[in-house]
Amino acid sequence: MSEAKNQGTKTQAPKTQETKTQAVTFSKARILKSRAFANRRDLLTALLEDRDYTIDEVNLIMDNFLKTKGVK
């Protein structure tokens, strides 16, 4: 009887590490081939380096360039 009672009172220690989700990244070539960036392909060819990017990074790079150059 005391064994069942002890099992019911056990508590789990809180997790000390948060679960980190990795953002999905794409290569420069993959981004340039995507339909989402088809209208900005020339710009991205010049701006992006040969590494992996998240979609948010690509949008941020484009936005920063367009804002600093005054392009609408």
N, C-alpha and C positions, 0 to 999 in steps of 0.2 A: 504494500500500500504506500509506503513512504517512497518507493522507487517511482511510482507513477506520479506522485506529488512533485518530486524533484524534477521530473521531465517537463512538467507543465510550467515550472517557474524559471526554466532556463531562458536567458535572453541572449540574443546575438549582439556582439560588439558592433558598433557602427563602423561602416566602411571608412577607412582613412584616405583611400585614393578615389578620386572622382573618375568616372568613366569618361575618357576623352574620345570624342568622335573626330575622325580625320576627315577633312574636307576633300572632296573629290577633285583631283587635278587632271589636267589635260596637257599634252605636249603642244608646242607652238604649231606644229604641222596639223594636229587634230583640230585645234581652234580655227586655223585658217581654212580648213575644209568644211567647217560647220555652217549650217544654214543661218544660224543665229547671228553670225558675224559676217555674212556674205557681203553686206553693203559697206563694210569697213575693212575689207580684206587688205587693201593696199596700205592703209594706215597701220594696221596691226603688223603687217610684214615688216614695216620700218621700226615700229615701237618695241616689239617683243624680242627677247633674247631666246636662244635655244635652250629652254628649260621648261618645266611644268608650271602651270598656272591654274588657279581656281577661277571660276567664272567671275566672282566678285573682284579678283585682282585685275582681270582683263578689263572689266568695266571701269574700275578705278583708274587704271593707266590711261584708258581712252578719255575719260572725263577730265582728268588732270591736264592732259595734253590739249584738249579742245578748249578748256577754260583759259589756259595760259596763252594760247594762240589767238583767242578771241573768235574762234570759229563757231558758227551757229548751225 
